Amino acid sequence: MSSHLDLVNCKKRKRGERVFKFKNFGKQGHPVDWDGSFWQNVKVLLEFGRLEGNLCCGMPTWSFQLEVHRHPPLHLLLFIVVEELEETSLHSHCKLCQYVGWGHHMICNKKYHFLVPSTDTAVACLNYEGDCERADCSTKPKHKTKPKPRPTLMELQGHILHGVFHSNGFGHLLCVNGLEMGNDLPGHQIMDFWDRLCTGLRARKVSLRDNSQKKSMELRLVHGVAYGEPWFSRWGYRFGRGSYGVTQPMYHKAIEAIQTMPLCLLLHHLGSFNQELSIIFSRYQTLSGHSLATLGNLFHFMLELKSRLPEESCIDSYNPGILVETTCRWSPKRVEMATRVIVEALKRAEFKWISRQEVRDVARAYVGDTGLLDFVLKSLGNHIVGNYLIRRSLNPVTKVLEYRLEDISGTFLNHEGLATKDSKMKARYMITRSQLMKDLLYLYWNILKEQKPTITGGILATIPMASRIILDTKYLIKEYDNGELPSKSQLGIPSESKISCAILLKNNHHVNQALEKAMAPYESLTLDSNATFDELKQQVENTFRGLYWGLRSFVIQSVVNLNVKGSDLVSQVVKAGGKLVFEGRCSTGEGGLLGNGDIFEGGGDQAKCVVDCSCGAKEDDGERMVCCDICEVWQHTRCVRIPNNQEIPTIFLCSQCEQDILLFPCLP
């Protein structure tokens, strides 16, 4: 997205407006000290943003300008849109919460959308012909005919990043689109930013639906085979909930089964009629330098080798040693010139180890820009330049970086630096990045995805079965370990302290024992040292009323396992950082009674639906379903053999109801 872009009127931002660093946004002190609960941290963060105008049809929106690179300039805009639950809202229940198993959570009053739009989505929002049709939008149609409503940023697809949080700190990552979608940032940098933001805001749990792909390959399957976990696991996302009745033990057994599949067994069954598979296996076995015994070994080696190969270059051909990124402040010519100077300096050392400072001093006579030299030296470790491999190592005695040159003109290097002088082997197994991706795609479609008759019987039948289980594991969850928030008294400020408080609802004059439904998560509240329990109760009521839709009329009646008077000082009974649970009720007629399912994410009409599928699913998992017209039980269309490209029939009967109809006595 272009820098300084105002999405409302397409004018440049005012000079002097604050710009934040993309690479540290979300860290402690950038831009705020994250020391409160999630909703408190969001409130403080919004004070640093710019309040936008009518960008999201009346919903309050703040923007933050983020600098990714200064040379060349690259800026992004982060938008935070506050969506408040309205009295007439028809979509109060969060389907994503239901899909990941959070249906027992209470509905929150607010949602916070965090969006980093791409250039295309920003332009689409600006250029859309039509006005907003929301009740709180001040603009009116200028045409006699009713114009189409302008889509909000939240409704558009293709954002660089879109995540949504409920005000209690539970959230959902909706999309991440990196270089594959034509954006300026790779996916891992976007995820780093998102994870920093979640950590800083003190999110509780975040879910995502893993639909990540690379060259039409499902990454959760490729990474599952290669590493035993999905791509998102590097940021702490783990199995959350499987679709089609898949459980966590099933998922782990599927991973193990497909990873440990012997390559010799695959060659025995497939190699006789698929010569390409034999060639691919042989190619990477030779490149490896060590035994690749299983399918997991092969995929792991190929992905690791891919990360080491330069773009569109052969690993034994000449390359300048450094892949100059577009963000580099020096031109490729200057980098290449400095590289050649350093190589010549190392040649003079006659292939001996010399310190980094010695190399720098020799090269300094030819390259005056010390910043350029430092950049090249930092980037050259274990890189091939022409016919030489530049080795870099830390001297264990002096603790100084040292460099050495190796002549590899007559050798061929594998991914671990092992060399072979077999020229025939070198010519046969010369590999490029594009060739590796082609081989990976071939293995993916011919072993993991295509269920050919040759691999649907015997032990090989476990491959398509395990692949399907891995692909059906889409919902991942990360639980953020926020720990205990430090009180100010612990930090040397005795005038205030923090106490974690939760509420427990009463229903029909007794405490409901289903604590997972009756209790809301703890919230950290700040109290003065002379605060009384009456003041604490008032603060707890106001906090939970402001957070949850069903607690608008919540009134505290007592403190669980604590007999205190309202005038008692909290500091004399509860230590800083302690926890309290308050019992209470909601007034009749306010829609806040515990018996009313509408206050929970899984309540309402969805709670009335009965899911009982042959795959074992008992709850809605977000996959396409069909309802029997007699028993009104929902099942997956895939499980009842209705293809995805086929419309759901107007009348559908489940197998049980069909059998019951056949047993009906015939009419005379």
N, C-alpha and C positions, 0 to 999 in steps of 0.2 A: 504494500500500500504506500502511496506517495507520502512524503513527509508534509507536515503542517496542513493536513487536509481537514477542512471543516465540512462534515457531511451534511450540514443543514443548508448552507448557502454557497458551498464550494469556494469560499474565500480562504486566503492564507491565514494561519494563526497569527495572533498579535505578537509583535516582537517582544521578547522578554518573558514569554510564557514559560513556565517551568518544564524542563525536559528531564525525564528519568532514564537511568541506565537500564537497558533491557536485561543485561547479564547479572545484575544484582538486585533487581526489583523483587521484593518479597523477603529478602534477608533482614535480619535484625537491624533496625534503624533505617531501612530503605523501603519506603520513605518514613515509616513510623516504628515505634517500639511496640512489638506485638506482645502485650502482657495481659490481655483480657480474654473473655470468651469470644467465640466466633462472631456473634452479632455485635459485640462491643468493638472488635477489631475492624469490622467492615465499616461501622459508623465513623471511627477515627480515620480510616483510609479515605473515605469519601470527602473528608475535609480538604484533602490535597488535590482532588480532581476538579475539573472544570465542568460546571453544570451546563448541559446542553439545552437547546430549545426544544422545539416540537419534532424530535427525531424518532421517538417510538410511540407516537400517538398518545401523548399525555403522560406516559410513564416516566418518572424521574430518571434521568440518564446523566452519568458523569463520564468524562473522558480523561485519559492519561496519555500523554505523548511519550513514547519509549524510543530511545536511541539505540539501535542495534549496532551500527557502525558509523563512525564519523568520516572515514575516508575509504571508499566513497560513501556519501551520506545515505543512510538507510534508516528510516523511522517507521514505527508502527503505532497504531492507536489502540489502546485498550479501553473498551466501554464496559461500564457496570450499569445495568438496567435493573431497577427495582420494580418487581411485579407484585402488587398487593392484591390479596384475595378480596373480591367484591362480594357484596351480599347476594347478588344475582348470578354469581359465577356458576357455570355449568360444568366446569372442568377443574373442580377443586381437588380431586383425587389424582395423585401422581402415579401414572402407570409404571414408570421406571422403578419406583419404590416397591410396587406390587411384584414386578418381575424379578427383583433381586432379593425378595424375602423381607422387605421392610414394611409390609402392610400393616403391622401393629403399631407403627409410628403415628403420633398425632399429626393432624394437618397443621402446617404452620401458616401464619398470617402473611408472610412475605417469602418471595423467592428472589435471589440475586443472580442475574445472568452476567457472566463474564465472557466478553466477546472480543476477539481480535479479527476484524473482517479483512478479507482479501480485497484487492482492488476491484475485482469483478463484482463481489457482493455489495461493496460500497456504491459502485456506479449503478448497479441494478436498483438499489434502494432509492437513489437520488433521481434517476431518470424514469421511474415508473410513473405512468400517467394515471392520476387519480389522487384522491384525498383519503384521509382517515375517516372511518365510520364509527369510531368509538365515542361513547357518550361524553367522555371527558376531553374530547378534542375540540379546540376552539375554532378550527377552520371549517368553513362551510363549502359545499359544492358550488362551483361557479357555472355549471352547465345545467341545462334543463333536464337532460337525461342523467340518470344516476350513474356516477363514475365508479370505476372499480376502486376498491380500497387499496391504498398503498401498503405493501407488505412492510412489516417492521423488520429491523435487523435480526430479531430472534427467529422470524419465520423463514428467512432466506437460508439457502443451503450453500455450502462451499466455503465457510469461514476457515481461516487459518486455525482458530481455536474457538470453541464454544463449550462452556461449562455452566452448570446451574447449581446453586446451593439453596437448600431450605434454611430458614433462619436459625435452626437448631444445630447447624454445622454438618449435616449430612448432605452429600452432593452427588452429582452425576456428570461425568465427562462425556459430552455428546459427540464431539468430533475433533480430530486433529488432522490437518491437511498440510503436508510438507511439499518437498520438491516434486513428488510424483504428480501433484495437482497443479504444478506451475507456480508455486509460491517461492518466496525468496529464502525461506529457512528450511533446513532439514527437520524431519519429525522429531529427532532426539533433542534438538535445541528447544523446540516448542514444548516437549514434555518436561524438560528441565525447568523451564519457566513456570509451567503449570504446577509442578511439584513444589517449587519454592513458594509459590503463591499459597498453595494449600497448607504448607507447613507454617508459613508466617501467619495466616489467618486463623490458625488452630482449628482446621477442619477435623471432624470426628472420623467419618468414613466417607470414601468416595468410590463410586461404582463406575464401570464403563462396559460397553458392549464392544467386544473385540472384533472389528470387521477389517482390520488392517491387511493390506495387500501389497505385494511387490511383483510387478510384471505378471499380473493375473493369478499369482500364487497366494493362497491364504497363509499369512505369516504365523498364525497360531498353530498351524499344522507343520510348517517347515521348521520353525523354532522349537516346536514340541519334539520333533524327531531329533534335531541337532543338539538341543540343550536341555531337554526335559522340562521346559517351561516356556510360557509365551513371551513375545517380544517386550510386553509391558512389565514383565517381572523385574527388569533392571531398576524400575522405580517402586518396587514393592507391591505390585498388584498380583494377587493370587486368586485361586479358584473361589468364585463367589457362589454361583448357582448354575447348574447345567440345564439345558433345554432337553425336552423329550425324555425326562426321567433320569438323566445322567447324574450320578452322585460323585462325590469326591473320590471315594475308593475306586469306582469304575474308571474315572479319568486317569488316576495314577497307574492303574493296571494297564490301561490302553497305551499310555506313554511307554511303560516298561516293555510291553509286548512288541511294539513296533521298533523301539530303539535296539533291542537285542536280537532282532531278526538276522541270522547269519547270511553274509553275502554269498558264501559258497552254496547255500541252499537256494538262494534266488538264481544264481548262475546255473545250477543244475536243472531247475525247472524252466527258466526263461531263456537262458543263453543259447539253446539249440536252435530256436526260431527267431530270436531277437539279437542279431549280431551287434547292434548299436550299444546295447546294455553291456555286453562283454568288453567292448572297446572303452566305454566310459569307466567301468570298474578298473580295468587295467591301467588306464591313463592316470587316474588319481592314486592308485596304489603305488605306481612308480614315482609320482611326484612326492608322495608322502615321506618316503624314506623309512617308514615303520608300518607295521601291519594294520590294515583296516579290516577288522574282522566282522563288523556288524553294520547294519544300515545306519544306525546312529553315529558310528565312527565316520562313515563316509560323508554324511550330511554335515557333521561338525567340522570335518576337515575342509570341505568345500566352502562353507561360510567363512571360516577363519582365513582361508586362502584368498577369498574374494575381498576381504577387508584389507589385504596387503597388496593387492594388485593395483597398479595405477590405471586410470581410465584409458581404455582403448590403447593400451601399450602391452607389449609382450614382456614377460618377466625376465627374459634373457636378452632383450634388446636395449638399445641406449635410451636412457631417459635422463632429464636434467637433475634428478635427485630430489627435487621438491615440486610438489603439485601446487602451483601458485593459485591461491584462492582469489576470487574477485574482490575480496575485502582487503587484500594485501596492499599496503601503501606504496610498494615498489613495483615497477613494471616487470614482466617476465624476462625481458632482456637484461635488466640490471641484476636480477636474481641469478640468471644463468651465468652472467659474467663473474659475479662474486663466487659462484660455485666452482667455476673453472680455476679461479685464482686459488681457492682453498685446496682443490685437488692437486694443483701444481706444488703448493707448499707442502703437502703431505708426501708427494713424490720425492722431494728433497730429503725427507727423513728416511728414505730407503726402506719403507715398509716397517718401520719401528713405531712403537707407541710414543706419542709426544703429547704434552699437555695442551689443553684448550687455549691457554694464554699464549703459548709458543706459536700455535697455528695462527692465532689472531694477530700477533705481532708481525709475523711474516707477511700475512695478507694485507695488513694495514698500510704497507708501503705502496700498494696498488689500488686499494679501495679506501677512500677517505671517509666514507659513511660508516661509522662504527655500529650504528643501529642496524644497518643492512647486514653487516658481518655477523652480529649477534643473532639476528633472525635466521640466517643461513646455517650457522653452526648449530643452532638449536634444532633445526629441521632436518639436518643431514644424517643423523644417527642411523646406521644400518640401511642406508640407501645405496642403490646402484647408480653410478654415474659413468656412462660409457662402458669401458671394459673393467671398471674398478668398483669394488664394494667398500664403502666407507664404514669402518667399524667404530663404535663409540662405547666406552666402558668407564665405570667409576673405579679408580685405583683404590683397592681395599686398604692400603697403608696411608697414602697421602690424602685420600678422600677428594681427589681432584679428577675432573673429567679428562679423559685421554682419547685421542683419535689415532687410527691406523688405517693404511690403505691395503687392500688385497687385490691382486690381479686375477680376475676371473675370466679373462679372454678365452681360455680353453676349457672352461667349466660351465656347468649348468646348476643354478641354485634352486633348491626347493624352498618351501615356506619357512623352514627352520634354519636356513643358511648352510645346509649340507650340500656338498658338491659332488658331481659325477662328471668324468671326462669322456664318457661314451658319446661320441658325436652323433651316432645313429639315434640313440635314445633322446639326445637333445633335440634333434630335428623332429622326431616323432611326437614328443610330448611338450613341445613349445606351446604354452597356453596363454590366452588373452582373457581379459575380463568378460568380453562379449561371448567368447567360446564357453567360459565357465557358466555364465548365466544360461546359455543355450542348453548345456548339459544338465544343469539343475532343473530347468523346465521340463526336459525330457524325462528325468527320473520322477519328477513330481506327477506328471500326467500318466506315465506308464507303470508306475509302481504304487503311488499313494492314492491317486484319484480314480483311474480307470479300473472298473471291476470286470476285467476280462475273464473268460471261462477258465483260463489257465491258473488264475490266482484266486478263484472262488471255491476251491476245494482243498481238503487236507490242511496242513499247517499254514499254508499261505493264505487261507481264508481269514486269518486273524488280521491281515493288513487292512483290507477294506473295512472290516468291523472296527478296528482300533482307530482308523482314520475318521470314520463317521463319529465316533465318540468324542474325539479331540475337536472336530469341527463343531459339534453340538455344545461344546463348552465355551460359551461366548461371554458370559457375565463374570467380570473380574472385580474384586473389591480390594481396596487398600485401607487398612485401619491405621490412622495416625496416632502415634504414641506421644501425646502431648505432655504426659506427666502431670505433676501437681504444679499449679501456678504459684510462684513465690509471693508471699505476702510482703507488704511494704515494711512491716515490723521486722521481718527477716532480713530486709535490705537496709536496715538501719533507720527506717522512718516509722516510729512507733504510733503515729497519729491515725493510721489506717491499717486494716487487715482484710484478708479475703477469706470467705467461707463458701464452701460448695453446698448448694441447696437443691433438693428435688421435691416433687410433690407426689402425693398418693391420693387418687380419687376415691371417694366413697360412693357407693351405689345402693339405694334402698336401705340406708342406715347401717350398712356393714361394709367392711373393707374388702374390696375385691382381691382375691388371692392370686389372680393372674398378673403378677407384677410386671411382666413384659408388656402388658397392655395398659395397666393402671398407672405405671410410673413414667414420668418424663425424664430425660437425661438430666444429670446434675448441671447446674449453672453456677458460675463463680460470681459472687457478689462482693463488692467492696463496702466495708463498714467503718465508721468512726469508732474510736476506742471506747466512747461513752454511749454507743447505740444500745437501745433497749430491745427486748423481744417484740414489743408492739411495733417498733419502727422496722425491725427485720421482717416481720410478717407482712407489713404493708409493702415493703420493697419486693418480697417474694411474689406477692399477689400481682403487683404491677408488672413485674418481669415476665411471669408466665402468661398473664393475660395478653401482653404484647407479643408474645412468641407464638401462641397456639390459638387456632380458630375456635376450638371447642372449650377453651377456658376463659372466654370473655367475661363470664360472671363467676369465676372461681373465687371462693371464700375459704380461708384457712380456719380450721376448727381446733386443731391441736398439733403438738410436735410429737412425733413417734418416739417412744421410749425415753421421754424427757418431761418431767413435771416441773414447769417453771411458770412464774407470773409474768404478765406483760411488762411490768416495770423493772424486771431483773435485767442487769447488764449482760449482754451477750459475751463480752470479753471475759467475764468472771466464770462463765459456764463452759464455753467452747473455746478451744485453742485456735489460733490462726491456722488456716488450712484445714480445719475440721469439716465434717460433713453432717448435715441435718436433713431429715425428711419430714415434710409437713403434710398432714392429712387435711382433706377438705372436700367440699361439694360444689357443684355448680347449680345455679338457680334453675327451677323448673321453667320450661317454656323458652329457654335460651338456646336450645339445641346442644347443651353441654353436658347432659347426663351421660354416664358411662355406658348405659344401655343403648345409646344412639350410635350406631356404627358409622354414621357420617362424620364423626370427629376423627376417625382413623383413616390412613391412606388406603387400607384394604377394605373399607366399609362401603356403604352405598349399594348401588346396583351390582357392582362386581362381586360383593359378598354373597349375593343370591345365586350366582352362577355356580353350577356343579361341574367340576372337571374330573373326569375319570377315564383316562386314556389307556389303551393297551400297553403303551410304553412305560407306564407306571406314574405318569404325571398326575398330580392331584390339584395343582394350582396353575393359573395362567402364567405362562413363561414367555409371552410375547410372540410366540410362533403362530402361524396361521391355523385357525381352528374352525370347526363346523359343529353345529348344534343339531342333535336329533330332534325331529319335529314331534315325537311322541313323548319320550322320557325327559327331553330338554337337557340332556347331559352333553357336555362339550368334549370333543376329541380333536387331535391334530389331523389336519387333512393328509399329511404324509403318512400317518399311521393307518388311515382308512383308504389309502391308495388313490387319493385325488391329486394329480400332478399340480405343481405350482403354476404351470402355464394354462391350466384349465379352470374355468370358473366354477365356483361352488354351486351344486345343483339347487334348484328352487325347493325341492322336497328331498330331504335326506333322512334315512332311517339307519340307526346303528345296527350292528349284527345281532345284538340281543333282541331288539324289538322286531327285527325281521323274523327271527326264530319264533318269537311269541306269536306273531301273526300267522305263521304257517301252522301252528298248533291249534289255532282257533277252529271250532267245529264248523263244518260247512253249513250254510243256510239251506233249508229245504226248498 
